[in-house]
Amino acid sequence: MTLLFENCTVLCMTPGEPEPFRGWVGIDGRRIALVTRDRGEADAFRAAHPGLRCIDAAGKLLMPGLIDTHCHAGMTLQRCYADDLSLMSWLNDYIWPFEARQSAGDVMLGTELGVAELLLGGVTSFVDMYWHEDRNVEVVRRMGIRAMLGVSYFDTNVKEAMRTLPAAMEAARGCDRIRIAAAPHAPYTVSPENYVRGKRFCDEHGLHFMTHAAETAEETRIVRERYGKSPVAHLDALGVLDDRTIAAHCVHVSDEDIATLVRRGVAVSHNPQSNMKLASGTAPVERMRREGALVTIATDGPCSNNDLDMWEEMRTAALLQKSATGDPCAMPAEEVLRMVTVNGARALGWGDELGVIREGALADVILIDLQKPHFQPVHRLAADLVYCGKAADVETVVVDGEIVVENRRVLHTDLARLFRDAEAAVRRITACRG
């Protein structure tokens, strides 16, 4: 597909173009081929591409797609199923029993619903951590989103996970949008041996590695009692922390833990609303950021959040750090936008190919309608996006050069059918309860 977005406000998120400008962005195939303020260059691009589709984007903003670095998309079937509970009760009494009654088809259905929600909110890449990821490859392929699918495991199902990993890699073969990772659940549910086993597989196959870490005070207590170390120190001693590791939450971390995360190049995935809802605590994100940690923002799953809205997460992340630190200058809007674009791309291993609008980068972009009362007047665009932006403002979504959402319509699924199927699956699963 060859596209030209005309007369748009462009937010590149690159050091060379830190400020928004009015211009044109051309896409040829999978990559951005033109970023210009010059009408003559735009005309030349138009002349060189006879089959070009031109999109008038006057009054709209073109920016990189958002990147959600920690999600359990399949858990949309459990949205609002178990609320107002502590984490351990939530897991043991509700979530894990529900999951035990799900089929692979149910997980695929939940993932499809989650991906539709992500796309409508301008998320072009997400990091998933769940079951049946070998089957979820099919959903991701069809829906057109970019994803890193983490094969989750506990000690109780590690053998199954070690079979699923190569199956998922094979299913994803030939699709550059999909990467596979190993995803041990947490230091209190996975033994040292099984952490090392998963990391060794990743190292052998060039995969990323992800895990929950230091999410709650209870987790920290359990890990200290078992291993005499904090969760971060424990994982570091196992040799599983490096620049291909994504650590979700990192709420209960010391200065020494933060130094370890920085030294190892670990990507920290901050999940502010989930942490608030489960009363897990407030991650010291501003301190981590200032110490040089690679910090990103994510939604977590739609059962502990309860939605997959990255715009809400951006606003919450910024306000929460200002409140927690007592510093109104903490987490400025421009930095929050970097966390959901540039930093997210680095966390996924796509470097400067994603998270930016520049010639040669992969064409994952979103078009936002600025002609809304809550965006007017525009004094500082970054602040408008972080403090006022909403998922419903996203009009068009392009992933890998293909339009996947147009005029707020998801192109690769039938939402009415999807809603019916999800409702029927939940009725069947909950009918088996007890």
Residue pairs with C-beta under 8 A, 6 or more apart in sequence:
1 27
1 29
1 53
1 401
1 402
1 403
2 26
2 27
2 28
2 29
2 49
2 51
2 52
2 53
3 26
3 27
3 52
3 53
3 54
3 55
3 398
3 401
3 403
4 24
4 25
4 26
4 27
4 34
4 42
4 45
4 46
4 49
4 52
4 53
4 54
4 55
5 24
5 25
5 26
5 27
5 55
5 57
5 62
5 365
5 367
6 24
6 42
6 54
6 55
6 56
6 57
6 58
7 22
7 24
7 56
7 57
7 58
8 22
8 23
8 24
8 25
8 57
8 58
8 60
8 61
8 62
8 367
9 20
9 21
9 22
9 60
9 61
9 62
9 370
9 381
10 17
10 20
10 21
10 22
10 23
10 25
10 35
10 61
10 62
10 63
10 357
11 20
11 61
11 62
11 63
11 64
11 337
11 357
11 381
11 382
12 18
12 35
12 356
12 357
12 358
13 63
13 64
13 337
13 338
13 341
13 342
13 355
13 356
13 357
14 356
14 357
14 358
16 358
17 35
17 357
17 358
18 334
20 61
20 381
21 37
22 37
23 35
23 36
23 37
23 38
23 42
24 34
24 35
24 36
24 37
24 39
24 41
24 42
24 45
25 32
25 34
25 35
25 62
25 357
25 365
26 32
26 33
26 34
26 35
26 42
26 45
26 49
26 52
27 33
27 363
27 365
27 398
27 401
28 49
28 401
29 363
29 401
30 176
30 362
30 363
30 400
30 401
31 360
31 361
31 362
31 363
31 401
32 357
32 358
32 359
32 360
32 361
32 362
32 363
32 365
33 45
33 359
34 41
34 42
34 45
34 359
35 357
35 358
35 359
36 42
45 52
46 52
46 54
55 367
55 396
57 367
59 369
59 370
59 371
60 367
60 368
60 369
60 370
60 371
60 395
61 367
61 368
61 370
61 381
61 385
62 357
62 365
62 366
62 367
62 368
63 341
63 357
63 365
63 366
63 368
63 385
64 124
64 341
64 342
64 354
64 355
64 356
64 357
64 364
64 365
64 366
65 122
65 123
65 124
65 125
65 341
65 354
65 364
65 365
65 366
65 397
65 398
65 399
66 121
66 122
66 123
66 124
66 125
66 310
66 340
66 341
66 344
66 366
67 123
67 124
67 125
67 126
67 296
67 340
67 341
67 344
67 345
67 347
67 348
67 354
67 355
68 118
68 123
68 125
68 126
68 127
68 297
68 298
68 299
68 308
68 310
68 340
68 344
69 126
69 127
69 246
69 248
69 267
69 269
69 296
69 297
69 298
69 344
69 347
69 348
70 127
70 129
70 210
70 246
70 248
70 269
70 271
70 298
70 299
70 300
71 114
71 118
71 126
71 127
71 128
71 129
71 298
71 299
71 300
71 301
71 308
72 128
72 129
72 130
72 300
72 301
72 302
72 303
73 110
73 111
73 113
73 114
73 115
73 118
73 126
73 128
73 130
73 136
73 301
73 302
73 308
74 102
74 106
74 107
74 108
74 110
74 111
74 114
74 128
74 130
74 131
74 132
74 136
75 95
75 110
75 114
75 130
75 301
75 302
75 303
76 110
76 111
76 113
76 114
76 117
76 302
76 308
76 422
77 98
77 102
77 106
77 109
77 110
77 113
77 422
77 425
77 426
77 429
78 94
78 95
78 98
78 110
78 301
78 302
78 303
79 302
79 303
79 306
79 307
80 303
80 306
81 94
81 98
81 303
81 430
82 90
82 93
82 94
82 95
82 98
82 303
83 277
83 306
85 93
85 94
85 278
86 278
86 279
87 215
87 216
87 218
87 278
87 280
88 218
90 278
90 304
95 303
97 433
98 429
98 430
98 433
99 131
101 429
101 432
101 433
102 110
102 131
102 429
104 131
104 132
104 135
105 135
105 425
106 425
106 429
107 130
107 131
107 132
107 135
107 136
108 132
108 135
108 136
108 138
108 139
109 418
109 421
109 422
109 425
110 422
110 425
111 128
111 130
111 136
111 139
111 140
112 139
112 143
112 413
112 418
113 418
113 419
113 422
114 302
114 308
115 126
115 139
115 140
115 143
115 145
116 143
116 410
116 413
116 415
116 418
117 302
117 307
117 308
117 309
118 126
118 145
118 308
119 143
119 144
119 145
119 397
119 404
119 405
119 410
120 391
120 394
120 397
120 405
120 408
120 410
121 308
121 309
121 310
121 311
121 391
121 394
122 310
122 311
122 366
122 368
122 391
122 394
122 397
123 145
123 308
123 310
124 145
124 146
124 354
124 364
124 365
124 366
124 397
124 398
124 399
125 145
125 146
125 147
125 148
125 344
125 345
125 348
125 350
125 354
125 364
125 399
126 145
126 146
126 147
126 148
127 147
127 148
127 150
127 181
127 210
127 246
127 269
127 298
127 347
127 348
128 136
128 147
128 148
128 149
128 150
129 150
129 152
129 183
129 210
129 248
130 136
130 150
130 152
131 152
132 164
133 149
133 150
133 151
133 152
133 164
133 168
133 180
134 151
134 164
134 167
134 168
134 171
135 171
136 149
137 149
137 168
137 171
137 172
137 175
137 178
138 171
140 147
140 149
140 175
140 177
140 178
141 175
141 177
141 178
142 412
142 413
143 404
143 410
143 412
143 413
144 177
144 399
144 400
144 402
144 404
144 411
144 412
145 177
145 399
145 404
146 177
146 178
146 354
146 364
146 399
146 400
147 177
147 178
147 179
148 178
148 179
148 180
148 181
148 208
148 348
149 168
149 172
149 178
149 179
149 180
149 181
150 180
150 181
150 182
150 183
150 208
150 210
151 161
151 164
151 165
151 168
151 180
151 181
151 182
151 183
152 161
152 183
152 184
152 185
153 160
153 161
153 182
153 183
153 184
153 185
153 190
153 194
153 198
154 184
154 185
154 189
154 190
155 189
155 190
155 191
155 194
158 190
158 194
158 197
158 198
161 182
161 198
162 197
162 201
165 180
165 182
165 201
165 207
168 180
169 180
169 205
169 207
172 178
172 179
172 180
176 400
177 399
177 400
179 207
179 208
179 348
179 349
180 207
181 202
181 207
181 208
181 209
181 210
181 246
182 198
182 199
182 201
182 202
182 207
182 209
182 210
183 198
183 209
183 210
183 211
184 190
184 194
184 195
184 198
184 211
185 211
185 212
186 211
186 212
186 213
186 215
186 219
186 231
187 195
187 211
187 213
187 219
187 223
187 227
187 231
187 234
187 235
188 219
188 222
188 223
188 226
190 211
192 227
192 234
192 238
195 211
195 235
195 238
195 240
196 238
196 239
196 240
198 209
198 240
199 209
199 238
199 239
199 240
201 207
202 208
202 209
202 244
207 244
208 244
208 245
208 246
208 348
208 349
209 240
209 244
209 245
209 246
210 245
210 246
210 247
210 248
211 235
211 240
211 245
211 246
211 247
211 248
212 247
212 248
212 249
213 231
213 232
213 235
213 247
213 248
213 249
213 250
214 220
214 230
214 231
214 232
214 247
214 249
214 250
214 251
214 252
214 253
214 257
215 248
215 249
215 251
215 252
215 275
215 280
216 251
216 252
216 278
216 280
216 281
217 252
217 281
219 231
219 252
220 230
220 231
220 252
223 229
223 230
223 231
223 234
224 230
227 234
227 237
229 237
230 252
230 253
230 254
230 256
230 257
231 252
232 241
232 247
232 250
232 253
232 257
232 260
232 261
233 256
233 257
233 260
235 241
235 247
236 260
236 264
241 247
241 260
241 261
241 264
241 266
242 264
242 265
242 266
243 264
243 265
243 266
243 267
244 349
245 264
245 266
245 267
246 266
246 267
246 269
246 347
247 261
247 266
247 267
247 268
247 269
248 269
248 271
248 298
248 300
249 269
249 270
249 271
249 275
249 280
249 283
250 257
250 261
250 268
250 269
250 270
250 283
250 288
251 275
251 280
251 281
251 282
251 283
252 281
253 261
253 283
253 284
253 288
255 287
258 284
258 287
258 288
258 291
258 293
259 291
260 266
261 268
261 288
261 293
262 288
262 291
262 292
262 293
265 294
266 293
266 294
267 294
267 295
267 296
267 343
267 346
267 347
268 283
268 285
268 288
268 293
268 294
268 295
268 296
269 296
269 297
269 298
269 347
270 283
270 285
270 295
270 296
270 297
270 298
270 317
270 339
271 297
271 298
271 299
271 300
271 305
271 313
272 283
272 297
272 313
272 316
272 317
272 320
273 299
273 300
273 305
273 312
273 313
273 316
274 280
274 299
274 300
274 301
274 304
274 305
275 281
275 282
275 283
276 282
276 316
276 320
277 304
277 305
277 306
278 304
282 320
282 324
284 324
285 295
285 317
285 321
285 331
286 321
286 324
286 325
286 327
286 330
286 331
288 295
289 295
289 331
289 335
294 343
294 346
294 347
295 339
295 343
296 339
296 340
296 343
296 344
296 347
297 310
297 313
297 314
297 317
297 336
297 339
297 340
297 344
298 310
298 313
299 305
299 307
299 308
299 309
299 310
299 313
302 308
309 391
310 340
310 391
311 389
311 390
311 391
311 393
312 391
313 340
314 336
314 337
314 339
314 340
314 385
314 386
314 389
315 386
315 387
315 389
317 331
317 336
317 339
318 331
318 332
318 333
318 336
318 386
318 387
321 330
321 331
322 328
322 329
322 330
322 331
332 382
333 380
333 382
333 383
333 385
333 386
333 387
334 382
336 386
337 382
337 385
337 386
341 354
341 355
341 356
342 352
342 355
342 356
343 355
344 354
344 355
345 351
345 352
345 353
345 354
345 355
345 356
346 355
348 354
350 362
352 358
352 361
353 361
353 362
354 361
354 362
354 364
357 365
362 400
362 401
363 398
363 399
363 400
363 401
364 398
364 399
364 400
365 397
365 398
366 394
366 396
366 397
366 398
367 394
367 395
367 396
367 397
368 385
368 389
368 393
368 394
368 395
369 393
369 395
370 376
370 378
370 384
370 393
372 393
374 388
374 390
375 384
375 388
375 389
375 393
378 384
392 408
394 405
394 408
395 405
395 407
395 408
396 403
396 405
396 406
396 407
397 403
397 404
397 405
398 404
403 411
404 410
404 411
404 412
405 411
